[in-house]
Amino acid sequence: MPMYLFQGKFSPEAFKALIDRPHDRTEAARKVIEAAGGKLHQYFYAFGEYDVVVLMEYPDNAACAAASMAVAAGGAMSAGKTTVLMTSAEAQKAMAKANAAAKAYAPPTRG
C-alpha cells in the first residue's frame, strides 16, 4: 500500500484542550486512519512549523483523502499537508518512465 506523510498544526482550541487535559492522540489518529482503510505507522509530536507528523499507509489516494477530510471537519487542525511517499524502487520506476517521457517532450522555445 502507498505510504503518506501528514504534517499538521493544532488549532488554538485543540491546544487549550490538550493543556487542560494532557493526553496522547495516537489512538484517535489510529481510529480514523483505520476507519478509512489505512494503517498508522508512527505518530510524532514536533516542534516548528507543524505540531504533529504522522506516517501512515493507505490503499489509495481516495482513502487517504477521506481520513484527511474527516480530520479537517473535526476542527482540531488549523492547517495540514499530506505528502505521498515512494519507495526507492518506485522512484526508480518513475525515473525510467521519465527517461522515456523526456524523449517525447519538447520544451517551449522563443521565436
N, CA, C and O atoms as a printed pandas DataFrame, in Angstrom:
     atom_number atom_name residue_name chain_id  residue_number  x_coord  y_coord  z_coord
0              1         N          MET        A               1    0.854   -1.184    0.000
1              2        CA          MET        A               1    0.000    0.000    0.000
2              3         C          MET        A               1    0.895    1.241    0.000
3              4         O          MET        A               1    1.979    1.226    0.584
4              5         N          PRO        A               2    0.445    2.310   -0.652
5              6        CA          PRO        A               2    1.223    3.553   -0.661
6              7         C          PRO        A               2    1.356    4.161    0.739
7              8         O          PRO        A               2    0.470    4.041    1.585
8              9         N          MET        A               3    2.484    4.809    0.941
9             10        CA          MET        A               3    2.771    5.475    2.218
10            11         C          MET        A               3    2.504    6.970    2.071
11            12         O          MET        A               3    2.649    7.536    0.988
12            13         N          TYR        A               4    2.113    7.597    3.172
13            14        CA          TYR        A               4    1.802    9.025    3.203
14            15         C          TYR        A               4    2.398    9.653    4.456
15            16         O          TYR        A               4    2.503    9.014    5.503
16            17         N          LEU        A               5    2.783   10.910    4.325
17            18        CA          LEU        A               5    3.291   11.693    5.448
18            19         C          LEU        A               5    2.331   12.856    5.663
19            20         O          LEU        A               5    2.114   13.660    4.756
20            21         N          PHE        A               6    1.758   12.949    6.853
21            22        CA          PHE        A               6    0.886   14.078    7.193
22            23         C          PHE        A               6    1.609   14.968    8.186
23            24         O          PHE        A               6    2.195   14.482    9.153
24            25         N          GLN        A               7    1.567   16.265    7.947
25            26        CA          GLN        A               7    2.099   17.258    8.877
26            27         C          GLN        A               7    0.953   18.207    9.208
27            28         O          GLN        A               7    0.340   18.786    8.311
28            29         N          GLY        A               8    0.667   18.365   10.494
29            30        CA          GLY        A               8   -0.478   19.179   10.880
30            31         C          GLY        A               8   -0.191   20.144   12.011
31            32         O          GLY        A               8    0.701   19.939   12.835
32            33         N          LYS        A               9   -0.990   21.213   12.017
33            34        CA          LYS        A               9   -0.938   22.222   13.080
34            35         C          LYS        A               9   -2.235   22.126   13.879
35            36         O          LYS        A               9   -3.327   22.151   13.311
36            37         N          PHE        A              10   -2.107   22.017   15.183
37            38        CA          PHE        A              10   -3.290   22.037   16.034
38            39         C          PHE        A              10   -3.886   23.437   16.059
39            40         O          PHE        A              10   -3.163   24.431   15.993
40            41         N          SER        A              11   -5.198   23.506   16.154
41            42        CA          SER        A              11   -5.874   24.790   16.335
42            43         C          SER        A              11   -5.621   25.266   17.765
43            44         O          SER        A              11   -5.284   24.460   18.633
44            45         N          PRO        A              12   -5.782   26.572   18.019
45            46        CA          PRO        A              12   -5.628   27.051   19.392
46            47         C          PRO        A              12   -6.560   26.332   20.369
47            48         O          PRO        A              12   -6.179   26.058   21.507
48            49         N          GLU        A              13   -7.783   26.027   19.923
49            50        CA          GLU        A              13   -8.740   25.339   20.789
50            51         C          GLU        A              13   -8.249   23.928   21.135
51            52         O          GLU        A              13   -8.413   23.463   22.264
52            53         N          ALA        A              14   -7.647   23.257   20.153
53            54        CA          ALA        A              14   -7.125   21.907   20.410
54            55         C          ALA        A              14   -5.977   21.964   21.417
55            56         O          ALA        A              14   -5.888   21.128   22.316
56            57         N          PHE        A              15   -5.094   22.965   21.256
57            58        CA          PHE        A              15   -4.001   23.092   22.225
58            59         C          PHE        A              15   -4.541   23.388   23.620
59            60         O          PHE        A              15   -4.033   22.854   24.606
60            61         N          LYS        A              16   -5.561   24.231   23.713
61            62        CA          LYS        A              16   -6.154   24.515   25.028
62            63         C          LYS        A              16   -6.683   23.236   25.665
63            64         O          LYS        A              16   -6.489   22.999   26.857
64            65         N          ALA        A              17   -7.348   22.420   24.863
65            66        CA          ALA        A              17   -7.889   21.155   25.383
66            67         C          ALA        A              17   -6.770   20.210   25.815
67            68         O          ALA        A              17   -6.892   19.531   26.834
68            69         N          LEU        A              18   -5.680   20.163   25.045
69            70        CA          LEU        A              18   -4.554   19.285   25.393
70            71         C          LEU        A              18   -3.819   19.768   26.643
71            72         O          LEU        A              18   -3.328   18.961   27.431
72            73         N          ILE        A              19   -3.747   21.081   26.819
73            74        CA          ILE        A              19   -3.106   21.634   28.014
74            75         C          ILE        A              19   -3.984   21.404   29.242
75            76         O          ILE        A              19   -3.485   21.064   30.315
76            77         N          ASP        A              20   -5.313   21.595   29.074
77            78        CA          ASP        A              20   -6.234   21.365   30.190
78            79         C          ASP        A              20   -6.273   19.900   30.599
79            80         O          ASP        A              20   -6.394   19.583   31.782
80            81         N          ARG        A              21   -6.170   19.006   29.613
81            82        CA          ARG        A              21   -6.229   17.567   29.880
82            83         C          ARG        A              21   -5.207   16.876   28.984
83            84         O          ARG        A              21   -5.566   16.362   27.924
84            85         N          PRO        A              22   -3.934   16.856   29.395
85            86        CA          PRO        A              22   -2.895   16.224   28.573
86            87         C          PRO        A              22   -3.234   14.755   28.284
87            88         O          PRO        A              22   -3.531   13.976   29.190
88            89         N          HIS        A              23   -3.181   14.409   27.014
89            90        CA          HIS        A              23   -3.413   13.021   26.624
90            91         C          HIS        A              23   -2.794   12.749   25.259
91            92         O          HIS        A              23   -2.521   13.664   24.482
92            93         N          ASP        A              24   -2.585   11.483   24.998
93            94        CA          ASP        A              24   -1.967   11.019   23.761
94            95         C          ASP        A              24   -3.028   10.914   22.673
95            96         O          ASP        A              24   -4.065   10.287   22.891
96            97         N          ARG        A              25   -2.796   11.508   21.512
97            98        CA          ARG        A              25   -3.745   11.490   20.401
98            99         C          ARG        A              25   -3.475   10.348   19.419
99           100         O          ARG        A              25   -4.141   10.247   18.389
100          101         N          THR        A              26   -2.511    9.498   19.730
101          102        CA          THR        A              26   -2.150    8.429   18.807
102          103         C          THR        A              26   -3.334    7.505   18.508
103          104         O          THR        A              26   -3.572    7.167   17.348
104          105         N          GLU        A              27   -4.066    7.101   19.522
105          106        CA          GLU        A              27   -5.190    6.178   19.293
106          107         C          GLU        A              27   -6.318    6.837   18.514
107          108         O          GLU        A              27   -6.983    6.175   17.717
108          109         N          ALA        A              28   -6.547    8.129   18.730
109          110        CA          ALA        A              28   -7.561    8.844   17.951
110          111         C          ALA        A              28   -7.162    8.867   16.483
111          112         O          ALA        A              28   -8.003    8.688   15.601
112          113         N          ALA        A              29   -5.871    9.090   16.223
113          114        CA          ALA        A              29   -5.377    9.080   14.842
114          115         C          ALA        A              29   -5.510    7.677   14.256
115          116         O          ALA        A              29   -5.953    7.519   13.118
116          117         N          ARG        A              30   -5.134    6.673   15.016
117          118        CA          ARG        A              30   -5.220    5.288   14.532
118          119         C          ARG        A              30   -6.653    4.941   14.129
119          120         O          ARG        A              30   -6.872    4.322   13.088
120          121         N          LYS        A              31   -7.627    5.338   14.948
121          122        CA          LYS        A              31   -9.026    5.004   14.668
122          123         C          LYS        A              31   -9.503    5.599   13.352
123          124         O          LYS        A              31  -10.143    4.909   12.558
124          125         N          VAL        A              32   -9.203    6.868   13.110
125          126        CA          VAL        A              32   -9.685    7.498   11.870
126          127         C          VAL        A              32   -8.937    6.952   10.660
127          128         O          VAL        A              32   -9.525    6.785    9.591
128          129         N          ILE        A              33   -7.654    6.675   10.819
129          130        CA          ILE        A              33   -6.865    6.102    9.722
130          131         C          ILE        A              33   -7.400    4.715    9.374
131          132         O          ILE        A              33   -7.606    4.410    8.199
132          133         N          GLU        A              34   -7.625    3.882   10.371
133          134        CA          GLU        A              34   -8.129    2.528   10.129
134          135         C          GLU        A              34   -9.556    2.545    9.584
135          136         O          GLU        A              34   -9.907    1.707    8.753
136          137         N          ALA        A              35  -10.380    3.485   10.040
137          138        CA          ALA        A              35  -11.752    3.588    9.542
138          139         C          ALA        A              35  -11.783    3.901    8.045
139          140         O          ALA        A              35  -12.737    3.549    7.350
140          141         N          ALA        A              36  -10.732    4.566    7.554
141          142        CA          ALA        A              36  -10.640    4.881    6.126
142          143         C          ALA        A              36   -9.877    3.798    5.356
143          144         O          ALA        A              36   -9.628    3.953    4.161
144          145         N          GLY        A              37   -9.507    2.710    6.025
145          146        CA          GLY        A              37   -8.828    1.613    5.355
146          147         C          GLY        A              37   -7.315    1.661    5.418
147          148         O          GLY        A              37   -6.636    0.905    4.724
148          149         N          GLY        A              38   -6.780    2.555    6.254
149          150        CA          GLY        A              38   -5.333    2.713    6.333
150          151         C          GLY        A              38   -4.713    2.058    7.548
151          152         O          GLY        A              38   -5.377    1.370    8.323
152          153         N          LYS        A              39   -3.421    2.292    7.689
153          154        CA          LYS        A              39   -2.653    1.763    8.815
154          155         C          LYS        A              39   -1.728    2.862    9.331
155          156         O          LYS        A              39   -0.999    3.477    8.553
156          157         N          LEU        A              40   -1.753    3.106   10.626
157          158        CA          LEU        A              40   -0.860    4.073   11.261
158          159         C          LEU        A              40    0.491    3.421   11.509
159          160         O          LEU        A              40    0.564    2.342   12.097
160          161         N          HIS        A              41    1.558    4.069   11.065
161          162        CA          HIS        A              41    2.906    3.562   11.338
162          163         C          HIS        A              41    3.559    4.330   12.483
163          164         O          HIS        A              41    4.137    3.718   13.381
164          165         N          GLN        A              42    3.476    5.649   12.467
165          166        CA          GLN        A              42    4.073    6.472   13.533
166          167         C          GLN        A              42    3.270    7.751   13.699
167          168         O          GLN        A              42    2.731    8.293   12.734
168          169         N          TYR        A              43    3.200    8.219   14.924
169          170        CA          TYR        A              43    2.557    9.488   15.255
170          171         C          TYR        A              43    3.539   10.234   16.151
171          172         O          TYR        A              43    3.848    9.790   17.257
172          173         N          PHE        A              44    4.018   11.355   15.670
173          174        CA          PHE        A              44    5.010   12.129   16.416
174          175         C          PHE        A              44    4.477   13.522   16.728
175          176         O          PHE        A              44    3.749   14.109   15.927
176          177         N          TYR        A              45    4.838   14.044   17.886
177          178        CA          TYR        A              45    4.668   15.467   18.162
178          179         C          TYR        A              45    5.949   16.142   17.697
179          180         O          TYR        A              45    7.025   15.547   17.759
180          181         N          ALA        A              46    5.840   17.373   17.235
181          182        CA          ALA        A              46    7.006   18.040   16.651
182          183         C          ALA        A              46    7.057   19.506   17.067
183          184         O          ALA        A              46    6.045   20.104   17.431
184          185         N          PHE        A              47    8.251   20.063   17.003
185          186        CA          PHE        A              47    8.468   21.495   17.191
186          187         C          PHE        A              47    8.557   22.127   15.817
187          188         O          PHE        A              47    8.869   21.455   14.834
188          189         N          GLY        A              48    8.282   23.417   15.752
189          190        CA          GLY        A              48    8.466   24.107   14.480
190          191         C          GLY        A              48    7.144   24.415   13.797
191          192         O          GLY        A              48    6.133   24.682   14.445
192          193         N          GLU        A              49    7.180   24.370   12.477
193          194        CA          GLU        A              49    6.013   24.756   11.685
194          195         C          GLU        A              49    4.806   23.852   11.942
195          196         O          GLU        A              49    3.667   24.317   11.922
196          197         N          TYR        A              50    5.052   22.570   12.182
197          198        CA          TYR        A              50    3.964   21.614   12.398
198          199         C          TYR        A              50    4.046   21.013   13.791
199          200         O          TYR        A              50    5.131   20.835   14.345
200          201         N          ASP        A              51    2.882   20.704   14.347
201          202        CA          ASP        A              51    2.793   20.163   15.702
202          203         C          ASP        A              51    2.791   18.642   15.736
203          204         O          ASP        A              51    3.239   18.034   16.708
204          205         N          VAL        A              52    2.285   18.033   14.672
205          206        CA          VAL        A              52    2.263   16.573   14.572
206          207         C          VAL        A              52    2.763   16.140   13.208
207          208         O          VAL        A              52    2.560   16.824   12.205
208          209         N          VAL        A              53    3.419   14.991   13.190
209          210        CA          VAL        A              53    3.882   14.370   11.960
210          211         C          VAL        A              53    3.434   12.914   12.037
211          212         O          VAL        A              53    3.727   12.213   13.006
212          213         N          VAL        A              54    2.724   12.471   11.010
213          214        CA          VAL        A              54    2.141   11.135   11.027
214          215         C          VAL        A              54    2.572   10.385    9.778
215          216         O          VAL        A              54    2.446   10.894    8.664
216          217         N          LEU        A              55    3.077    9.183    9.965
217          218        CA          LEU        A              55    3.445    8.304    8.859
218          219         C          LEU        A              55    2.381    7.218    8.791
219          220         O          LEU        A              55    2.145    6.512    9.771
220          221         N          MET        A              56    1.735    7.085    7.626
221          222        CA          MET        A              56    0.618    6.167    7.504
222          223         C          MET        A              56    0.592    5.523    6.130
223          224         O          MET        A              56    1.281    5.960    5.208
224          225         N          GLU        A              57   -0.200    4.496    6.010
225          226        CA          GLU        A              57   -0.298    3.710    4.784
226          227         C          GLU        A              57   -1.779    3.583    4.435
227          228         O          GLU        A              57   -2.603    3.303    5.305
228          229         N          TYR        A              58   -2.111    3.788    3.167
229          230        CA          TYR        A              58   -3.494    3.656    2.692
230          231         C          TYR        A              58   -3.511    2.860    1.401
231          232         O          TYR        A              58   -2.498    2.788    0.706
232          233         N          PRO        A              59   -4.655    2.258    1.068
233          234        CA          PRO        A              59   -4.730    1.522   -0.187
234          235         C          PRO        A              59   -4.669    2.424   -1.421
235          236         O          PRO        A              59   -4.238    1.997   -2.491
236          237         N          ASP        A              60   -5.109    3.687   -1.258
237          238        CA          ASP        A              60   -5.108    4.606   -2.401
238          239         C          ASP        A              60   -5.304    6.040   -1.917
239          240         O          ASP        A              60   -5.541    6.284   -0.734
240          241         N          ASN        A              61   -5.201    6.982   -2.852
241          242        CA          ASN        A              61   -5.333    8.401   -2.510
242          243         C          ASN        A              61   -6.719    8.743   -1.963
243          244         O          ASN        A              61   -6.847    9.586   -1.075
244          245         N          ALA        A              62   -7.753    8.093   -2.491
245          246        CA          ALA        A              62   -9.109    8.387   -2.023
246          247         C          ALA        A              62   -9.277    8.039   -0.544
247          248         O          ALA        A              62   -9.926    8.778    0.195
248          249         N          ALA        A              63   -8.705    6.933   -0.116
249          250        CA          ALA        A              63   -8.791    6.540    1.292
250          251         C          ALA        A              63   -8.066    7.547    2.173
251          252         O          ALA        A              63   -8.560    7.919    3.237
252          253         N          CYS        A              64   -6.899    7.984    1.729
253          254        CA          CYS        A              64   -6.145    8.987    2.483
254          255         C          CYS        A              64   -6.921   10.304    2.544
255          256         O          CYS        A              64   -6.994   10.943    3.593
256          257         N          ALA        A              65   -7.495   10.700    1.411
257          258        CA          ALA        A              65   -8.272   11.941    1.373
258          259         C          ALA        A              65   -9.485   11.864    2.292
259          260         O          ALA        A              65   -9.846   12.855    2.927
260          261         N          ALA        A              66  -10.115   10.697    2.367
261          262        CA          ALA        A              66  -11.281   10.526    3.235
262          263         C          ALA        A              66  -10.918   10.776    4.698
263          264         O          ALA        A              66  -11.636   11.480    5.408
264          265         N          ALA        A              67   -9.804   10.199    5.146
265          266        CA          ALA        A              67   -9.375   10.420    6.528
266          267         C          ALA        A              67   -9.016   11.877    6.748
267          268         O          ALA        A              67   -9.347   12.444    7.789
268          269         N          SER        A              68   -8.342   12.493    5.784
269          270        CA          SER        A              68   -7.973   13.909    5.908
270          271         C          SER        A              68   -9.203   14.792    6.015
271          272         O          SER        A              68   -9.233   15.733    6.808
272          273         N          MET        A              69  -10.217   14.490    5.217
273          274        CA          MET        A              69  -11.465   15.263    5.273
274          275         C          MET        A              69  -12.151   15.113    6.625
275          276         O          MET        A              69  -12.666   16.084    7.180
276          277         N          ALA        A              70  -12.156   13.899    7.146
277          278        CA          ALA        A              70  -12.778   13.659    8.454
278          279         C          ALA        A              70  -12.061   14.441    9.546
279          280         O          ALA        A              70  -12.704   15.031   10.415
280          281         N          VAL        A              71  -10.732   14.446    9.505
281          282        CA          VAL        A              71   -9.959   15.197   10.500
282          283         C          VAL        A              71  -10.197   16.689   10.336
283          284         O          VAL        A              71  -10.392   17.397   11.324
284          285         N          ALA        A              72  -10.183   17.175    9.101
285          286        CA          ALA        A              72  -10.408   18.614    8.851
286          287         C          ALA        A              72  -11.783   19.047    9.353
287          288         O          ALA        A              72  -11.928   20.135    9.911
288          289         N          ALA        A              73  -12.780   18.206    9.159
289          290        CA          ALA        A              73  -14.137   18.535    9.595
290          291         C          ALA        A              73  -14.252   18.624   11.114
291          292         O          ALA        A              73  -15.147   19.290   11.635
292          293         N          GLY        A              74  -13.343   17.949   11.822
293          294        CA          GLY        A              74  -13.377   17.967   13.283
294          295         C          GLY        A              74  -12.909   19.273   13.899
295          296         O          GLY        A              74  -13.237   19.564   15.049
296          297         N          GLY        A              75  -12.145   20.070   13.150
297          298        CA          GLY        A              75  -11.725   21.382   13.623
298          299         C          GLY        A              75  -10.499   21.421   14.518
299          300         O          GLY        A              75  -10.098   22.508   14.935
300          301         N          ALA        A              76   -9.884   20.284   14.836
301          302        CA          ALA        A              76   -8.727   20.292   15.737
302          303         C          ALA        A              76   -7.443   20.745   15.052
303          304         O          ALA        A              76   -6.484   21.130   15.721
304          305         N          MET        A              77   -7.419   20.702   13.732
305          306        CA          MET        A              77   -6.243   21.131   12.975
306          307         C          MET        A              77   -6.520   22.473   12.308
307          308         O          MET        A              77   -7.562   22.661   11.681
308          309         N          SER        A              78   -5.593   23.389   12.446
309          310        CA          SER        A              78   -5.754   24.681   11.782
310          311         C          SER        A              78   -5.119   24.674   10.405
311          312         O          SER        A              78   -5.428   25.535    9.581
312          313         N          ALA        A              79   -4.234   23.716   10.136
313          314        CA          ALA        A              79   -3.595   23.570    8.834
314          315         C          ALA        A              79   -2.950   22.202    8.771
315          316         O          ALA        A              79   -2.688   21.567    9.792
316          317         N          GLY        A              80   -2.704   21.768    7.564
317          318        CA          GLY        A              80   -2.033   20.492    7.393
318          319         C          GLY        A              80   -1.693   20.250    5.948
319          320         O          GLY        A              80   -2.235   20.888    5.044
320          321         N          LYS        A              81   -0.784   19.313    5.744
321          322        CA          LYS        A              81   -0.465   18.908    4.383
322          323         C          LYS        A              81   -0.103   17.435    4.391
323          324         O          LYS        A              81    0.444   16.908    5.360
324          325         N          THR        A              82   -0.425   16.788    3.279
325          326        CA          THR        A              82   -0.142   15.376    3.120
326          327         C          THR        A              82    0.782   15.192    1.926
327          328         O          THR        A              82    0.556   15.771    0.864
328          329         N          THR        A              83    1.806   14.400    2.099
329          330        CA          THR        A              83    2.766   14.111    1.041
330          331         C          THR        A              83    2.714   12.622    0.728
331          332         O          THR        A              83    2.812   11.789    1.629
332          333         N          VAL        A              84    2.560   12.287   -0.562
333          334        CA          VAL        A              84    2.618   10.898   -0.995
334          335         C          VAL        A              84    4.090   10.492   -1.030
335          336         O          VAL        A              84    4.917   11.207   -1.597
336          337         N          LEU        A              85    4.417    9.356   -0.430
337          338        CA          LEU        A              85    5.795    8.882   -0.372
338          339         C          LEU        A              85    5.987    7.706   -1.323
339          340         O          LEU        A              85    5.064    6.928   -1.562
340          341         N          MET        A              86    7.197    7.588   -1.859
341          342        CA          MET        A              86    7.538    6.465   -2.732
342          343         C          MET        A              86    8.745    5.736   -2.168
343          344         O          MET        A              86    9.631    6.343   -1.565
344          345         N          THR        A              87    8.766    4.441   -2.371
345          346        CA          THR        A              87    9.959    3.680   -2.028
346          347         C          THR        A              87   11.033    3.976   -3.067
347          348         O          THR        A              87   10.747    4.573   -4.105
348          349         N          SER        A              88   12.246    3.569   -2.798
349          350        CA          SER        A              88   13.323    3.751   -3.760
350          351         C          SER        A              88   13.016    2.994   -5.053
351          352         O          SER        A              88   13.302    3.486   -6.144
352          353         N          ALA        A              89   12.442    1.817   -4.934
353          354        CA          ALA        A              89   12.094    1.023   -6.124
354          355         C          ALA        A              89   11.039    1.744   -6.959
355          356         O          ALA        A              89   11.130    1.765   -8.186
356          357         N          GLU        A              90   10.035    2.336   -6.299
357          358        CA          GLU        A              90    9.016    3.087   -7.034
358          359         C          GLU        A              90    9.619    4.314   -7.710
359          360         O          GLU        A              90    9.258    4.644   -8.840
360          361         N          ALA        A              91   10.529    4.982   -7.025
361          362        CA          ALA        A              91   11.186    6.160   -7.605
362          363         C          ALA        A              91   12.005    5.767   -8.827
363          364         O          ALA        A              91   12.036    6.506   -9.811
364          365         N          GLN        A              92   12.670    4.608   -8.780
365          366        CA          GLN        A              92   13.450    4.150   -9.930
366          367         C          GLN        A              92   12.548    3.846  -11.122
367          368         O          GLN        A              92   12.921    4.124  -12.262
368          369         N          LYS        A              93   11.370    3.281  -10.877
369          370        CA          LYS        A              93   10.413    3.053  -11.959
370          371         C          LYS        A              93    9.973    4.387  -12.559
371          372         O          LYS        A              93    9.846    4.516  -13.777
372          373         N          ALA        A              94    9.741    5.377  -11.698
373          374        CA          ALA        A              94    9.357    6.706  -12.181
374          375         C          ALA        A              94   10.479    7.327  -12.999
375          376         O          ALA        A              94   10.228    7.964  -14.022
376          377         N          MET        A              95   11.715    7.143  -12.551
377          378        CA          MET        A              95   12.863    7.675  -13.295
378          379         C          MET        A              95   12.956    7.054  -14.684
379          380         O          MET        A              95   13.237    7.751  -15.659
380          381         N          ALA        A              96   12.719    5.736  -14.779
381          382        CA          ALA        A              96   12.756    5.061  -16.073
382          383         C          ALA        A              96   11.650    5.585  -16.984
383          384         O          ALA        A              96   11.878    5.800  -18.174
384          385         N          LYS        A              97   10.458    5.790  -16.435
385          386        CA          LYS        A              97    9.362    6.346  -17.225
386          387         C          LYS        A              97    9.666    7.788  -17.622
387          388         O          LYS        A              97    9.318    8.219  -18.721
388          389         N          ALA        A              98   10.310    8.527  -16.730
389          390        CA          ALA        A              98   10.675    9.914  -17.043
390          391         C          ALA        A              98   11.684    9.961  -18.177
391          392         O          ALA        A              98   11.663   10.882  -18.994
392          393         N          ASN        A              99   12.562    8.978  -18.230
393          394        CA          ASN        A              99   13.543    8.907  -19.310
394          395         C          ASN        A              99   12.826    8.811  -20.647
395          396         O          ASN        A              99   13.180    9.520  -21.589
396          397         N          ALA        A             100   11.825    7.948  -20.742
397          398        CA          ALA        A             100   11.060    7.791  -21.976
398          399         C          ALA        A             100   10.232    9.043  -22.271
399          400         O          ALA        A             100   10.163    9.492  -23.415
400          401         N          ALA        A             101    9.617    9.592  -21.250
401          402        CA          ALA        A             101    8.785   10.785  -21.446
402          403         C          ALA        A             101    9.620   11.984  -21.863
403          404         O          ALA        A             101    9.181   12.794  -22.679
404          405         N          ALA        A             102   10.824   12.103  -21.308
405          406        CA          ALA        A             102   11.694   13.239  -21.635
406          407         C          ALA        A             102   12.053   13.249  -23.112
407          408         O          ALA        A             102   12.234   14.313  -23.705
408          409         N          LYS        A             103   12.155   12.075  -23.703
409          410        CA          LYS        A             103   12.480   11.983  -25.128
410          411         C          LYS        A             103   11.331   12.482  -25.999
411          412         O          LYS        A             103   11.554   12.904  -27.134
412          413         N          ALA        A             104   10.112   12.439  -25.482
413          414        CA          ALA        A             104    8.943   12.894  -26.230
414          415         C          ALA        A             104    8.588   14.355  -25.947
415          416         O          ALA        A             104    7.761   14.944  -26.643
416          417         N          TYR        A             105    9.210   14.929  -24.933
417          418        CA          TYR        A             105    8.878   16.292  -24.515
418          419         C          TYR        A             105    9.666   17.321  -25.291
419          420         O          TYR        A             105   10.874   17.189  -25.486
420          421         N          ALA        A             106    8.955   18.358  -25.735
421          422        CA          ALA        A             106    9.604   19.478  -26.405
422          423         C          ALA        A             106    9.363   20.727  -25.569
423          424         O          ALA        A             106    8.228   21.194  -25.466
424          425         N          PRO        A             107   10.432   21.279  -24.964
425          426        CA          PRO        A             107   10.248   22.474  -24.137
426          427         C          PRO        A             107    9.873   23.677  -25.019
427          428         O          PRO        A             107   10.127   23.674  -26.224
428          429         N          PRO        A             108    9.272   24.692  -24.412
429          430        CA          PRO        A             108    8.918   25.874  -25.184
430          431         C          PRO        A             108   10.194   26.573  -25.681
431          432         O          PRO        A             108   11.230   26.573  -25.016
432          433         N          THR        A             109   10.076   27.156  -26.852
433          434        CA          THR        A             109   11.202   27.899  -27.426
434          435         C          THR        A             109   10.778   29.311  -27.728
435          436         O          THR        A             109    9.589   29.599  -27.868
436          437         N          ARG        A             110   11.743   30.183  -27.826
437          438        CA          ARG        A             110   11.466   31.586  -28.155
438          439         C          ARG        A             110   11.595   31.758  -29.658
439          440         O          ARG        A             110   12.520   31.241  -30.285
440          441         N          GLY        A             111   10.658   32.489  -30.214
441          442        CA          GLY        A             111   10.727   32.914  -31.605
442          443         C          GLY        A             111   10.457   31.882  -32.551
443          444         O          GLY        A             111   10.487   32.127  -33.757
